[in-house]
Amino acid sequence: MEFKELLGYAATIVSVSTLFPQINKIIKTKSTKDISTEMTIIGSLGSSLWFVYGYLSRSTPIMIANFIVVINFLIILSFKLKYK
């Protein structure tokens, strides 16, 4: 595996990990009042576009990272609806 690909997978791990603490906090507090719905929607859209870019570029790390980030944003959005 080339350095460039290893770097991509390292970036995937870091990027995917960014929303886990927020999801964990939501589960513990059952509150999403301080989370912007607009940010969640825009983040989902941005990561969806990055996923498509990764697919078109045949970049597995970009596809994996953004697929998981979209799922995380959708989890947060579902909590926003649940704990309204």
N, CA, C and O atoms as a printed pandas DataFrame, in Angstrom:
     atom_number atom_name residue_name chain_id  residue_number  x_coord  y_coord  z_coord
0              1         N          MET        A               1    0.850   -1.173    0.000
1              2        CA          MET        A               1    0.000    0.000    0.000
2              3         C          MET        A               1    0.899    1.240    0.000
3              4         O          MET        A               1    1.856    1.332    0.768
4              5         N          GLU        A               2    0.573    2.175   -0.866
5              6        CA          GLU        A               2    1.354    3.406   -0.987
6              7         C          GLU        A               2    1.075    4.358    0.176
7              8         O          GLU        A               2    0.034    4.275    0.828
8              9         N          PHE        A               3    2.021    5.257    0.422
9             10        CA          PHE        A               3    1.874    6.252    1.486
10            11         C          PHE        A               3    0.604    7.075    1.297
11            12         O          PHE        A               3   -0.097    7.367    2.265
12            13         N          LYS        A               4    0.307    7.450    0.054
13            14        CA          LYS        A               4   -0.870    8.272   -0.241
14            15         C          LYS        A               4   -2.148    7.556    0.207
15            16         O          LYS        A               4   -3.050    8.180    0.767
16            17         N          GLU        A               5   -2.219    6.268   -0.037
17            18        CA          GLU        A               5   -3.399    5.508    0.354
18            19         C          GLU        A               5   -3.473    5.349    1.878
19            20         O          GLU        A               5   -4.553    5.446    2.461
20            21         N          LEU        A               6   -2.331    5.108    2.517
21            22        CA          LEU        A               6   -2.308    5.026    3.978
22            23         C          LEU        A               6   -2.752    6.341    4.606
23            24         O          LEU        A               6   -3.489    6.353    5.592
24            25         N          LEU        A               7   -2.300    7.435    4.028
25            26        CA          LEU        A               7   -2.709    8.757    4.497
26            27         C          LEU        A               7   -4.224    8.920    4.358
27            28         O          LEU        A               7   -4.878    9.469    5.245
28            29         N          GLY        A               8   -4.765    8.450    3.262
29            30        CA          GLY        A               8   -6.214    8.518    3.042
30            31         C          GLY        A               8   -6.990    7.737    4.091
31            32         O          GLY        A               8   -8.014    8.207    4.586
32            33         N          TYR        A               9   -6.509    6.549    4.431
33            34        CA          TYR        A               9   -7.184    5.746    5.454
34            35         C          TYR        A               9   -7.036    6.369    6.842
35            36         O          TYR        A               9   -7.961    6.295    7.650
36            37         N          ALA        A              10   -5.889    6.978    7.125
37            38        CA          ALA        A              10   -5.709    7.674    8.402
38            39         C          ALA        A              10   -6.687    8.852    8.488
39            40         O          ALA        A              10   -7.303    9.075    9.531
40            41         N          ALA        A              11   -6.825    9.594    7.403
41            42        CA          ALA        A              11   -7.781   10.708    7.366
42            43         C          ALA        A              11   -9.209   10.196    7.540
43            44         O          ALA        A              11  -10.031   10.856    8.175
44            45         N          THR        A              12   -9.504    9.038    6.985
45            46        CA          THR        A              12  -10.820    8.423    7.134
46            47         C          THR        A              12  -11.129    8.169    8.603
47            48         O          THR        A              12  -12.211    8.505    9.084
48            49         N          ILE        A              13  -10.178    7.577    9.309
49            50        CA          ILE        A              13  -10.383    7.259   10.723
50            51         C          ILE        A              13  -10.634    8.527   11.533
51            52         O          ILE        A              13  -11.539    8.569   12.366
52            53         N          VAL        A              14   -9.836    9.551   11.288
53            54        CA          VAL        A              14   -9.999   10.807   12.029
54            55         C          VAL        A              14  -11.326   11.476   11.678
55            56         O          VAL        A              14  -12.053   11.910   12.572
56            57         N          SER        A              15  -11.647   11.564   10.400
57            58        CA          SER        A              15  -12.885   12.221    9.970
58            59         C          SER        A              15  -14.121   11.517   10.508
59            60         O          SER        A              15  -15.058   12.162   10.979
60            61         N          VAL        A              16  -14.118   10.209   10.438
61            62        CA          VAL        A              16  -15.262    9.430   10.909
62            63         C          VAL        A              16  -15.444    9.597   12.414
63            64         O          VAL        A              16  -16.571    9.594   12.910
64            65         N          SER        A              17  -14.353    9.741   13.129
65            66        CA          SER        A              17  -14.402    9.832   14.593
66            67         C          SER        A              17  -14.954   11.154   15.109
67            68         O          SER        A              17  -15.333   11.236   16.277
68            69         N          THR        A              18  -15.011   12.175   14.289
69            70        CA          THR        A              18  -15.384   13.509   14.768
70            71         C          THR        A              18  -16.793   13.587   15.334
71            72         O          THR        A              18  -17.026   14.348   16.274
72            73         N          LEU        A              19  -17.722   12.840   14.804
73            74        CA          LEU        A              19  -19.104   12.953   15.265
74            75         C          LEU        A              19  -19.464   11.965   16.369
75            76         O          LEU        A              19  -20.522   12.098   16.983
76            77         N          PHE        A              20  -18.611   10.977   16.637
77            78        CA          PHE        A              20  -18.915    9.991   17.674
78            79         C          PHE        A              20  -19.105   10.627   19.059
79            80         O          PHE        A              20  -20.047   10.258   19.761
80            81         N          PRO        A              21  -18.246   11.568   19.476
81            82        CA          PRO        A              21  -18.474   12.184   20.795
82            83         C          PRO        A              21  -19.814   12.921   20.876
83            84         O          PRO        A              21  -20.468   12.905   21.918
84            85         N          GLN        A              22  -20.218   13.559   19.790
85            86        CA          GLN        A              22  -21.497   14.273   19.785
86            87         C          GLN        A              22  -22.660   13.295   19.897
87            88         O          GLN        A              22  -23.601   13.530   20.655
88            89         N          ILE        A              23  -22.598   12.210   19.152
89            90        CA          ILE        A              23  -23.658   11.197   19.221
90            91         C          ILE        A              23  -23.712   10.608   20.628
91            92         O          ILE        A              23  -24.797   10.420   21.179
92            93         N          ASN        A              24  -22.563   10.319   21.205
93            94        CA          ASN        A              24  -22.510    9.778   22.561
94            95         C          ASN        A              24  -23.137   10.752   23.567
95            96         O          ASN        A              24  -23.880   10.337   24.456
96            97         N          LYS        A              25  -22.836   12.033   23.423
97            98        CA          LYS        A              25  -23.399   13.042   24.329
98            99         C          LYS        A              25  -24.920   13.121   24.179
99           100         O          LYS        A              25  -25.642   13.253   25.167
100          101         N          ILE        A              26  -25.392   13.039   22.947
101          102        CA          ILE        A              26  -26.847   13.074   22.713
102          103         C          ILE        A              26  -27.511   11.881   23.386
103          104         O          ILE        A              26  -28.556   12.026   24.021
104          105         N          ILE        A              27  -26.913   10.708   23.252
105          106        CA          ILE        A              27  -27.487    9.508   23.864
106          107         C          ILE        A              27  -27.529    9.649   25.383
107          108         O          ILE        A              27  -28.515    9.269   26.015
108          109         N          LYS        A              28  -26.465   10.192   25.969
109          110        CA          LYS        A              28  -26.410   10.348   27.431
110          111         C          LYS        A              28  -27.381   11.405   27.940
111          112         O          LYS        A              28  -28.061   11.186   28.943
112          113         N          THR        A              29  -27.454   12.553   27.261
113          114        CA          THR        A              29  -28.265   13.675   27.756
114          115         C          THR        A              29  -29.682   13.689   27.201
115          116         O          THR        A              29  -30.565   14.349   27.749
116          117         N          LYS        A              30  -29.897   12.953   26.103
117          118        CA          LYS        A              30  -31.193   12.962   25.411
118          119         C          LYS        A              30  -31.607   14.389   25.038
119          120         O          LYS        A              30  -32.779   14.758   25.112
120          121         N          SER        A              31  -30.607   15.175   24.636
121          122        CA          SER        A              31  -30.859   16.566   24.266
122          123         C          SER        A              31  -30.072   16.925   23.009
123          124         O          SER        A              31  -28.899   16.580   22.863
124          125         N          THR        A              32  -30.751   17.624   22.113
125          126        CA          THR        A              32  -30.096   18.117   20.891
126          127         C          THR        A              32  -30.359   19.602   20.695
127          128         O          THR        A              32  -30.177   20.130   19.598
128          129         N          LYS        A              33  -30.787   20.273   21.753
129          130        CA          LYS        A              33  -31.195   21.674   21.617
130          131         C          LYS        A              33  -30.069   22.593   21.154
131          132         O          LYS        A              33  -30.336   23.620   20.530
132          133         N          ASP        A              34  -28.828   22.249   21.444
133          134        CA          ASP        A              34  -27.701   23.107   21.065
134          135         C          ASP        A              34  -27.072   22.713   19.726
135          136         O          ASP        A              34  -26.033   23.254   19.348
136          137         N          ILE        A              35  -27.687   21.786   19.017
137          138        CA          ILE        A              35  -27.157   21.350   17.726
138          139         C          ILE        A              35  -27.999   21.972   16.619
139          140         O          ILE        A              35  -29.226   21.867   16.622
140          141         N          SER        A              36  -27.333   22.613   15.686
141          142        CA          SER        A              36  -28.011   23.276   14.582
142          143         C          SER        A              36  -28.532   22.255   13.566
143          144         O          SER        A              36  -27.779   21.430   13.050
144          145         N          THR        A              37  -29.822   22.332   13.296
145          146        CA          THR        A              37  -30.414   21.463   12.274
146          147         C          THR        A              37  -29.821   21.785   10.908
147          148         O          THR        A              37  -29.551   20.885   10.114
148          149         N          GLU        A              38  -29.620   23.067   10.641
149          150        CA          GLU        A              38  -29.063   23.479    9.351
150          151         C          GLU        A              38  -27.657   22.919    9.146
151          152         O          GLU        A              38  -27.319   22.460    8.054
152          153         N          MET        A              39  -26.836   22.959   10.204
153          154        CA          MET        A              39  -25.480   22.414   10.102
154          155         C          MET        A              39  -25.529   20.914    9.818
155          156         O          MET        A              39  -24.734   20.398    9.033
156          157         N          THR        A              40  -26.453   20.229   10.453
157          158        CA          THR        A              40  -26.585   18.789   10.255
158          159         C          THR        A              40  -26.985   18.477    8.815
159          160         O          THR        A              40  -26.440   17.559    8.200
160          161         N          ILE        A              41  -27.925   19.230    8.285
161          162        CA          ILE        A              41  -28.375   19.007    6.909
162          163         C          ILE        A              41  -27.272   19.366    5.911
163          164         O          ILE        A              41  -27.013   18.609    4.975
164          165         N          ILE        A              42  -26.628   20.508    6.106
165          166        CA          ILE        A              42  -25.557   20.930    5.202
166          167         C          ILE        A              42  -24.381   19.951    5.280
167          168         O          ILE        A              42  -23.783   19.623    4.255
168          169         N          GLY        A              43  -24.047   19.487    6.479
169          170        CA          GLY        A              43  -22.984   18.504    6.633
170          171         C          GLY        A              43  -23.310   17.202    5.908
171          172         O          GLY        A              43  -22.443   16.604    5.271
172          173         N          SER        A              44  -24.570   16.765    6.007
173          174        CA          SER        A              44  -25.005   15.554    5.299
174          175         C          SER        A              44  -24.879   15.725    3.789
175          176         O          SER        A              44  -24.406   14.831    3.087
176          177         N          LEU        A              45  -25.307   16.883    3.303
177          178        CA          LEU        A              45  -25.219   17.158    1.866
178          179         C          LEU        A              45  -23.767   17.212    1.407
179          180         O          LEU        A              45  -23.411   16.623    0.386
180          181         N          GLY        A              46  -22.928   17.922    2.163
181          182        CA          GLY        A              46  -21.514   18.024    1.803
182          183         C          GLY        A              46  -20.836   16.662    1.766
183          184         O          GLY        A              46  -20.097   16.360    0.829
184          185         N          SER        A              47  -21.081   15.839    2.778
185          186        CA          SER        A              47  -20.472   14.509    2.812
186          187         C          SER        A              47  -21.036   13.611    1.718
187          188         O          SER        A              47  -20.324   12.754    1.195
188          189         N          SER        A              48  -22.303   13.796    1.369
189          190        CA          SER        A              48  -22.884   13.028    0.255
190          191         C          SER        A              48  -22.183   13.377   -1.053
191          192         O          SER        A              48  -21.876   12.500   -1.861
192          193         N          LEU        A              49  -21.935   14.673   -1.247
193          194        CA          LEU        A              49  -21.222   15.101   -2.461
194          195         C          LEU        A              49  -19.792   14.567   -2.476
195          196         O          LEU        A              49  -19.297   14.150   -3.523
196          197         N          TRP        A              50  -19.125   14.578   -1.318
197          198        CA          TRP        A              50  -17.777   14.007   -1.238
198          199         C          TRP        A              50  -17.795   12.514   -1.537
199          200         O          TRP        A              50  -16.872   11.996   -2.166
200          201         N          PHE        A              51  -18.845   11.816   -1.087
201          202        CA          PHE        A              51  -18.969   10.391   -1.391
202          203         C          PHE        A              51  -19.051   10.171   -2.892
203          204         O          PHE        A              51  -18.368    9.301   -3.434
204          205         N          VAL        A              52  -19.886   10.957   -3.568
205          206        CA          VAL        A              52  -20.018   10.836   -5.026
206          207         C          VAL        A              52  -18.684   11.153   -5.703
207          208         O          VAL        A              52  -18.282   10.465   -6.641
208          209         N          TYR        A              53  -18.010   12.177   -5.233
209          210        CA          TYR        A              53  -16.690   12.515   -5.773
210          211         C          TYR        A              53  -15.726   11.335   -5.590
211          212         O          TYR        A              53  -14.994   10.977   -6.513
212          213         N          GLY        A              54  -15.732   10.744   -4.408
213          214        CA          GLY        A              54  -14.871    9.590   -4.151
214          215         C          GLY        A              54  -15.190    8.420   -5.070
215          216         O          GLY        A              54  -14.292    7.727   -5.549
216          217         N          TYR        A              55  -16.481    8.211   -5.310
217          218        CA          TYR        A              55  -16.905    7.144   -6.223
218          219         C          TYR        A              55  -16.409    7.418   -7.636
219          220         O          TYR        A              55  -15.844    6.541   -8.289
220          221         N          LEU        A              56  -16.628    8.639   -8.097
221          222        CA          LEU        A              56  -16.202    8.992   -9.457
222          223         C          LEU        A              56  -14.684    8.971   -9.605
223          224         O          LEU        A              56  -14.161    8.701  -10.686
224          225         N          SER        A              57  -13.982    9.259   -8.510
225          226        CA          SER        A              57  -12.518    9.260   -8.520
226          227         C          SER        A              57  -11.932    7.890   -8.171
227          228         O          SER        A              57  -10.717    7.691   -8.202
228          229         N          ARG        A              58  -12.810    6.967   -7.845
229          230        CA          ARG        A              58  -12.393    5.615   -7.420
230          231         C          ARG        A              58  -11.472    5.673   -6.206
231          232         O          ARG        A              58  -10.460    4.976   -6.135
232          233         N          SER        A              59  -11.848    6.520   -5.258
233          234        CA          SER        A              59  -11.067    6.684   -4.035
234          235         C          SER        A              59  -11.817    6.039   -2.874
235          236         O          SER        A              59  -12.744    6.622   -2.311
236          237         N          THR        A              60  -11.403    4.838   -2.532
237          238        CA          THR        A              60  -12.060    4.093   -1.457
238          239         C          THR        A              60  -12.027    4.834   -0.128
239          240         O          THR        A              60  -13.056    4.884    0.546
240          241         N          PRO        A              61  -10.889    5.418    0.290
241          242        CA          PRO        A              61  -10.903    6.134    1.579
242          243         C          PRO        A              61  -11.923    7.271    1.625
243          244         O          PRO        A              61  -12.600    7.453    2.637
244          245         N          ILE        A              62  -12.039    8.028    0.554
245          246        CA          ILE        A              62  -13.011    9.132    0.515
246          247         C          ILE        A              62  -14.429    8.584    0.586
247          248         O          ILE        A              62  -15.276    9.135    1.289
248          249         N          MET        A              63  -14.689    7.505   -0.137
249          250        CA          MET        A              63  -16.027    6.912   -0.121
250          251         C          MET        A              63  -16.382    6.382    1.267
251          252         O          MET        A              63  -17.470    6.655    1.775
252          253         N          ILE        A              64  -15.478    5.633    1.879
253          254        CA          ILE        A              64  -15.752    5.060    3.198
254          255         C          ILE        A              64  -15.991    6.161    4.222
255          256         O          ILE        A              64  -16.981    6.130    4.953
256          257         N          ALA        A              65  -15.087    7.130    4.274
257          258        CA          ALA        A              65  -15.198    8.198    5.267
258          259         C          ALA        A              65  -16.515    8.936    5.137
259          260         O          ALA        A              65  -17.212    9.144    6.130
260          261         N          ASN        A              66  -16.857    9.326    3.949
261          262        CA          ASN        A              66  -18.045   10.158    3.773
262          263         C          ASN        A              66  -19.333    9.374    3.885
263          264         O          ASN        A              66  -20.356    9.932    4.281
264          265         N          PHE        A              67  -19.311    8.106    3.551
265          266        CA          PHE        A              67  -20.491    7.268    3.772
266          267         C          PHE        A              67  -20.788    7.200    5.274
267          268         O          PHE        A              67  -21.932    7.376    5.695
268          269         N          ILE        A              68  -19.759    6.947    6.068
269          270        CA          ILE        A              68  -19.948    6.839    7.519
270          271         C          ILE        A              68  -20.332    8.191    8.121
271          272         O          ILE        A              68  -21.169    8.250    9.021
272          273         N          VAL        A              69  -19.729    9.271    7.634
273          274        CA          VAL        A              69  -20.075   10.607    8.145
274          275         C          VAL        A              69  -21.531   10.944    7.823
275          276         O          VAL        A              69  -22.228   11.516    8.661
276          277         N          VAL        A              70  -21.997   10.600    6.627
277          278        CA          VAL        A              70  -23.405   10.834    6.282
278          279         C          VAL        A              70  -24.301   10.060    7.242
279          280         O          VAL        A              70  -25.290   10.600    7.738
280          281         N          ILE        A              71  -23.966    8.804    7.505
281          282        CA          ILE        A              71  -24.756    7.999    8.444
282          283         C          ILE        A              71  -24.769    8.670    9.822
283          284         O          ILE        A              71  -25.817    8.749   10.464
284          285         N          ASN        A              72  -23.611    9.152   10.273
285          286        CA          ASN        A              72  -23.546    9.827   11.578
286          287         C          ASN        A              72  -24.414   11.080   11.602
287          288         O          ASN        A              72  -25.125   11.322   12.578
288          289         N          PHE        A              73  -24.362   11.876   10.541
289          290        CA          PHE        A              73  -25.213   13.067   10.478
290          291         C          PHE        A              73  -26.689   12.674   10.483
291          292         O          PHE        A              73  -27.505   13.352   11.107
292          293         N          LEU        A              74  -27.036   11.600    9.802
293          294        CA          LEU        A              74  -28.435   11.150    9.785
294          295         C          LEU        A              74  -28.867   10.647   11.161
295          296         O          LEU        A              74  -30.017   10.835   11.557
296          297         N          ILE        A              75  -27.964   10.019   11.881
297          298        CA          ILE        A              75  -28.262    9.604   13.260
298          299         C          ILE        A              75  -28.539   10.834   14.109
299          300         O          ILE        A              75  -29.510   10.862   14.866
300          301         N          ILE        A              76  -27.694   11.850   13.991
301          302        CA          ILE        A              76  -27.898   13.085   14.751
302          303         C          ILE        A              76  -29.224   13.738   14.362
303          304         O          ILE        A              76  -29.968   14.200   15.228
304          305         N          LEU        A              77  -29.517   13.777   13.072
305          306        CA          LEU        A              77  -30.775   14.360   12.611
306          307         C          LEU        A              77  -31.976   13.578   13.161
307          308         O          LEU        A              77  -32.982   14.176   13.541
308          309         N          SER        A              78  -31.873   12.262   13.204
309          310        CA          SER        A              78  -32.979   11.466   13.756
310          311         C          SER        A              78  -33.154   11.750   15.249
311          312         O          SER        A              78  -34.279   11.786   15.747
312          313         N          PHE        A              79  -32.039   11.952   15.966
313          314        CA          PHE        A              79  -32.135   12.330   17.373
314          315         C          PHE        A              79  -32.750   13.722   17.518
315          316         O          PHE        A              79  -33.502   13.973   18.460
316          317         N          LYS        A              80  -32.433   14.629   16.590
317          318        CA          LYS        A              80  -33.027   15.968   16.622
318          319         C          LYS        A              80  -34.558   15.848   16.548
319          320         O          LYS        A              80  -35.276   16.549   17.261
320          321         N          LEU        A              81  -35.035   14.973   15.701
321          322        CA          LEU        A              81  -36.481   14.779   15.564
322          323         C          LEU        A              81  -37.066   14.074   16.777
323          324         O          LEU        A              81  -38.154   14.422   17.234
324          325         N          LYS        A              82  -36.355   13.093   17.296
325          326        CA          LYS        A              82  -36.839   12.304   18.440
326          327         C          LYS        A              82  -36.909   13.120   19.719
327          328         O          LYS        A              82  -37.883   13.016   20.465
328          329         N          TYR        A              83  -35.884   13.939   19.987
329          330        CA          TYR        A              83  -35.805   14.657   21.253
330          331         C          TYR        A              83  -36.264   16.109   21.138
331          332         O          TYR        A              83  -35.855   16.954   21.934
332          333         N          LYS        A              84  -37.096   16.397   20.166
333          334        CA          LYS        A              84  -37.586   17.756   19.942
334          335         C          LYS        A              84  -38.371   18.285   21.101
335          336         O          LYS        A              84  -38.848   19.419   21.058
